[in-house]
Amino acid sequence: MAKKRDNWTEEQITVVLYEYCRRPFGQFSGTKPFIEELGRLLHRSSGAIVRKVGNLAHFDPQMKARGVEGLEHTAKLDKEIWNRYFGHWDQLAYDAEMLIAKFKEKSFEDSVEESIEINLSLLPKSEERRQEVVRRIHQDFFRRTVLSSYNSRCCITGLNNKALLEASHIVGWSKDEANRTNPQNGLCLNVLFHKAYDENLIGISPDYEIFISENFFGMKLKEVDSHTKEYMMGYNNRKLIMPKRFLPDRDLLAVHFEKFKKEL
């Protein structure tokens, strides 16, 4: 008699969805060490993990827009988990980290230290400690998901040195609590362009067009070194390098772009 196959659980699918967001889609191969590790954690084969990622991709509207359909033979529970968390990314990050700790049979904080690679011993032991841990989880999810969506390439210059890339909020962390963890409120930018975008020295329109302010140079344009001016203004009026998933939200871009135009 054939051995009965164990069905996937809500908990297992939730953790896979978490990894689906935090990793570039093209990295989900059964030979990748992180897939093997995830399989051991969830008591699933590497092939089963990869297939489940394909199932979840089937529900991703932006993957479909790119012509990536994912796997068609999805389970009802896959759709339920996708619908539960799509647009509720802060809840996904928290729930998944709680589940990872459960699967590891470790305390929440010990597990989080491993999962998001932070040293919690540096945090104050106070009533706000757990709230701060959750905030770090949300920040880590946002950073990893934004960078993975752009395949670790600056969306203006194409630079792909991870040491020089950051996940930039379109509308700042302190300005829009509802979209703090939303990867569609994010851009992958190199450190210089991140700072320039935050200071409204670079604008990105809702149509994904890039604008370089003359204020970027801190002096009259005619006084700027020709090589510097040619390099920077070469990005003016170009289109953004688009991510594979989690396209920048046009309404959020519009909010930031209005501030940019006011400072021209």
Secondary structure as UniProt FT lines:
FT   HELIX           10..22
FT   HELIX           25..27
FT   TURN            30..31
FT   HELIX           33..42
FT   HELIX           46..57
FT   TURN            58..59
FT   HELIX           61..65
FT   TURN            66..67
FT   HELIX           76..85
FT   TURN            86..87
FT   HELIX           89..104
FT   HELIX           108..116
FT   HELIX           120..122
FT   TURN            127..128
FT   HELIX           129..149
FT   TURN            150..151
FT   TURN            155..157
FT   HELIX           162..164
FT   STRAND          165..169
FT   TURN            173..175
FT   HELIX           177..179
FT   HELIX           183..185
FT   STRAND          186..190
FT   HELIX           191..198
FT   TURN            199..200
FT   STRAND          202..204
FT   TURN            206..207
FT   STRAND          209..212
FT   HELIX           214..217
FT   HELIX           221..223
FT   HELIX           226..233
FT   TURN            234..237
FT   HELIX           250..262
//
